[in-house]
Amino acid sequence: MKKKLILVTSPPACGKTFISKKLAENLKHIVYLDKDTLIVLSKQIFKVANEEYNRSSDFFEEHIRDFEYDAIVDLGLEALLYDDLVLINAPFTREIRDPEYMNQLKSKIAKMGAELCVIWVVTDPEVCRQRMIDRNSDRDTWKLEHWDEYISGVNFDTPELLDNPEVVDKFLKFNNSSMEEFEESMGRITKILLEE
């Protein structure tokens, strides 16, 4: 099996964490990294700066967001030095639509003798809203209180940059609006990842 950096991506509350953990269980020997693990550090930045904890704020965008991504990707690349499969669970909603970002990431991974595999989680927005309500997390408070404003800025469309049959990159869609979709996608994608 070729070394892989696997990105499980989608807008918030599409089911990335549940899917990522189940994939990690099915793939057995894998390094699992979750960008949400860094939230404890981000909360401290809000606190020290005397800013309201709001992961949709201008403050978050300017001083925290991109650094969280830099940190989790650096951890993933470092892990690839010691293991063949590394999975990062993070939205990457802007990054996977940015050709320059993706080309730089693919170049770094290729230099390590590895390949990039992106799994895009497809979930109905109303299912996402209900999942936010059910998980009852403070990271979703602003989103739920300002749902129309929040959802208008979220792009649920499949990233065209990756969803191109002429591009060699590994790109898999994981349908996750129901348990039936989840089970079909989990079986299909686990099989693909284990065969390569």
Summary of the structure (lengths in Angstrom):
residues: 196
radius of gyration: 16.7
end to end distance: 5.6
largest distance: 50.1
contacts: 559
relative contact order: 0.21
helix: 54%
strand: 16%
